[in-house]
Every structure is written in C-alpha cells, then in structure tokens.
Amino acid sequence: MYLFYFHDARGFSSDASRILLAIYIVAGVIGAGCLSWIATRLGKHRTLQIASTGYSLGLICLQFMPKGMFGPAGAIMFLLGFLAAGFPLLDRAMVADVGDAVRLDHGKHRVGLLYAMITSTQKIAGSLSIVLSFTVLGWIGYNPKEGAVNTAASIQGMELVYLIGPVVFVMLGGACYIGYKLDHKRHAEIRAALEERDATATPPILESLSGSATVPGTT
C-alpha cells in the first residue's frame, strides 16, 4: 500500500519511494529512544496517546503536501517513523506493568502469557489489515499489478484506503487509554508492594531444605 500510494498518488518514483521508506525506518530507531525517555516523564499511556495523535495528523498531512516534492515528504515520513516506533515499544512496556499488577493481586507470574496474547493480537490485526485493504482495493477497481493503468477515480479510492484505516484505528487505539489507571504513580506503588512482599517471603529453596513451608511475614 505504501508503494502504491507514493508512486501512483504522490507522484514519486520507485527509487524515491524507497528512500522515503528508509527515512521512516531510521527515524524509528531514533524515536524508540526518545519516546522511552519521554514516557519516563509523562507516563507510558500519555506518551502513547501523543504518538497516536501525532501519527494520525501526520498521515492526514501527507494528503495535502505538494506532489513529487521530496523535502516535505521526507520531513513527514521522519515524523511518522519517529512516532510509530512508540506503538510496539510502549505497548510492551505497559504489558510488563500489567504483569506486575497481576502478580501483586494473584501471586502468579503471567507476563509470558500476556506477551503471547498481545503478540498474537498484533499478528492477527496485521493479517486482517492486509486482507481488508486488498479486498477494498478490488471493490474500487484499483489494480496493484506492476505496469497497470488505473483511473483517477480508482487512485483516489486507493488514497482513501491508505489513509482512512490507519487514521481511524490509530486514533481509536489512543482513545482506549483515556482514563487509564495504571499510570507511573500506581505502578511505583505496585513495585514497592511487591518488593516488600518479596523481602519477607521465604525463598523456595529454603523451604525445601527445611521440609516445611513458611508463611510469608512469619518467623
């Protein structure tokens, strides 16, 4: 979809489109470190909301930039890559926070299960996006084959497919964190409670050597 959009709708050559994609990827490397630092100041969920809002606005700006102008396109692609790096990074960091909350409430480690769930969800969503996008392209009459000639109406429809889906779903994802309660303050309280409980608990190896279980907090 990226190559279709930048080549057919934005008027870039294949080589220029690949360079813009490289800018996007490099910006992601930089963005990962910067957004991690910002998250320590603002909180993970707020940083994720900022990233999702900025990413959606950046996609909208793509539609209004002059066609074939590399400078503006490169700046927007850098911004998009910078912000997109925060999505998987912050999601996984927040999963770790949830794992700590589960361990405090239930006394069991469930981080592995939580990571498996979010990874599976992301893979399913990625697969569905491909199927849905190409299905809609077929409906609007856009031919993605190399060398195909598409009408202006079909190219315009392809532009809408490229932009509307990500803008809507990314903004919806950011909106899901409105009212999110597991912020950095609450997580610090959970970590303190876990450390206090772990400090008073008898290690399993000592229980096996003594032949009896000791209730945490007792002597």
N, C-alpha and C positions, 0 to 999 in steps of 0.2 A: 504494500500500500504506500509506503514511503516513497519508493522509486516511482510509482505511478503518479503520485501527487506532484513531486518536484519536477518530474520530466514533462508530463502532459499538461499539468495545470499551472505550474510556476515557471515553466519555460527554461529550465536548466538542462544542460547536457548530462549525459550519464556520468562523465568524469566529475563534473562539478557537484552532482548529487552525492557521489561517493565521498568527496572531500567534506561536504557539509555533514555527512554521517560521521566521518572521522572526528570532526569538531564536537559533535554531540557526545561521542564516546569519551574523548579526552576530558570534556567538561564534567562528565560523570565521575571521573577519578578525582577531580578537584572538589566537586560538590560533595562527595561522600565524606571527606574530612571536614569540610566547612560546616555542613549541616549537622554532623555529630557534635561539633563544638557549640553550635547554636542551640542544639537540643539540651545541652547541659545548662544553658542559661534560661531558656524559655519553656523547657519541657518537651518531651517527645511528641505528644499529641498536638500541641500548638505548632511546633515546627512542621509536623506533617500537614496540618491544615494550611499553613502558609505556603508550603511547597505545592500542594494540590491546587490551591487558588492561583498561584503564580504560573504553574504549568498550564492550566486551562486558559488563562488570559494570554499566555504566550502562543498557544495554538490558534486562538482567535486572531491574534496579530499577524500570523502567517498569511491569513486570507486577505489582509489589507496591504501587505507590503508590495512594492513595485515588482513586477515580474522580471525575472532574469537578473536582478541586482544581487550580487554575491555578498556585499557588505552587510546590508540589513538582514539577509537570510542567515549569514554566519553568526551575527550577534544573537538572533532569536534562537538559533539551534544551540548555541552555547548556553543560553539561559535555560532552555528546555532540558538539555542534558544535565546541567548542574542541579536542577530541581528534581528531575526524575530519579537521580541517584538516591534520594532520601526515601523513596517509597519502600523498596525491599529492606533497606538498612534500618529504618525506624520501625517498620512492621515487626521485624525480628527482635529488635531491642525491646519492644513493648511485649512481645510474647514471653521474653525472659522475665519481665516484671510480673506478668500474669502467673508464670510458673512459681515465682516466689510467693505470691498470694495464695495459690493453691496449696503449696507446701505448708504455709502457716495455718491455713484453715483445716486441712485434711491430714497433714503429716506425711504426705507422699510426694515423691518426685514425679512430675508429669511433664517436664519440659520437653523431653523427647517426643512424647505423644502430641503435644501442642505444636511443635515444629513440623511434625509429619502432617498434621491437619492443615496448617497454613500453606505448606509446600504443595500439598495435593490440591488445595483450593486454587492456588495461583496457576497451577498447570492446567486444571480444568477450565478456568477462566480464559487462559491463553488459547486453548484449543477451541473453545466456543467462539471467541472473537474472530478467529480465522474463518471458521465455518460460516458464521453470521455475515462477516464482511463480504466474502466472495459470493455468498448467496444473494445478498442485496445488489452487488455489482452485476450479477446476472439478470436480476429483475429490471435494473435501469438500462440495460443494454450496453454496458461497458465491457469491451474486450481487452483483457490484460495481456494477450499474447504479443510477443515482440513483433514490431512491424505493423500491428493492426492499426487501422484508421478509425478513430472514434468521432462521433458527432460532438458538437459543442454542448448539447444537452446531456449526453452521457458523461462527458468530462466534468460538467458542473455537478452532476449527481455523484460522481466519484469523489469530488471535493467534499461534498456534504457527508459522505460515508466516512471519509478520513478524519473529519473534524468533529462531527456531532457526537459520535460514540465516545471517543476519549474525553471530550469536554464534559459531557453529561455524567459519565461514570466516575471520572476522576473527582469531579466536584461532589458527587454523591458520596464517594468514599471519604472525602474530607469532612463532609457534613455528619457522617456517622460518629465522629469524635466530639460532636457538640455535647457538653455535659459529661464528658469522660472523667471518671472519678479517680482512676489510678494514676494520679499525677506524680511528679517527682517528690513532693512532700509526703504523700501517702506511701509511696514506695520506700522512702527512707524510714518511715515508721515500721513498715513490714520487715525491712532488713534488720533494724535494731531488735525487733521482737524475735526474729529467727536467730540472730547471733546470741541473744540472751538465753534462749531455749537450748541452743546447741552447746553453750558453755556449761550448762547444768546437767546435760544428758550424759549417761554412761555410754562410752563407745561400745559397739557390739563385740569387739574382740575381748574387752574386759569382762563382759557378761559371759562369754563362752568359757573363759578361764575360771571364773568363779563358780560357774554351774548354776547361777540363778540370775534372774533379771532384776534390775534395779529400776524403780520408778524414778523418772527424771525429777530432780529437785529434792530428793530424799537422800538420807545417808544411812 
